[in-house]
Amino acid sequence: MSEPVIAGRKSIKLDLAAGTYSWCRCGRSATQPFCDGSHKDTDLAPVDFEITEPRRVSLCLCKLTQTPPFCDHTHRTLPPDEPTADALVGDGPA
């Protein structure tokens, strides 16, 4: 099984409109936290989720949450030397 790339060491808080979204599970997407199809060479599929009314959400960037796509603060348990996608490609989500 493929391991996700850690896209960030914190959650990302977004105000989302009602609709269906695809959260990136693999960590390789250039459009974090959303899927851009970069998972196609892995066995990690995106997580589709629905927002029924506009609201603020906290989405996971470490990709290790037990409540995908929502952050459960697992990023706080990562070792300090664990590489992230932004470290691997030179930039990442703010």
N, C-alpha and C positions, 0 to 999 in steps of 0.2 A: 504494500500500500504506500502511496506517495505521502510524503510529509509536507504540510503547508509551510510556506515561507512566511516568517513573521514580518508583516508589513509595517508595524509600528508598536511602540511600547505603551500606548494609551488608547483610550476609546476615541471615537470621533462623534461629536454631538451635532445632529442635523435636524432642521425643521423640515419634515417631509409632508407633502400633500398626500391626500388619499390616492391610493394606487397600488400596483404590484411592482416589487423591486426584486432584483437578483443580487444577493450579497456574495462577494468573492470569498470562497472558502480556501482557495489555493494560495492566496497572498501574492500572486504574480501579476495581477491586473494593474495597469497604469492608471485606472480610474477608481482607485480605492475610495470607499469600501465596496464599490459595485463591480460586478463582473464585466470583463471586456472580451471574454473568450480565451484568455491566455491559459486556461486550465486544460486545453484540448490534448496536451501531451501527458496528462496526469490522470489518475483515477479519482480526482477530487472534483465533484460537481458543485455548481453554485447552489445557494439556498434561496429559493423564492419565498418571499414573504409579502403579506398584504397589510397595508395601513388603511383602516376604514374611515378615519377622519384625520384632518391635519393635526400633527403633534410632533413634539421634540422627542427624538430617540437617541440612544447612546449605542452606537454600533462598534463591534469588536474589530480591532486591527491586528491583534496578535494571532488571531485565527485558532486560538486554543480554548475559547469559551465553551462551557458546557451548555450554554443557552443560545446557540446560534440563531440569528445573527447578532443578538444583543450582548453587550459587554457584561461579564460577570466578575470583572477585575482580576482575572487570571494573570493578566500582564504584570501585576504586582509581584508575582511569584517567579518571574523569569530571572535566570542568572544574569548578572550584569554584563557578561561577555557573550551572551547569546546574540548572534548576528541578526540584523533585520534587513528587510528588502531595501530600505533607504540607504543603509550602509553599503549594501552590495551594488547598488546602481548609482549612488551618488546623491540622490535626493528622494523625497517621498512626501507623504502627507504631512501637513503642518500640524 
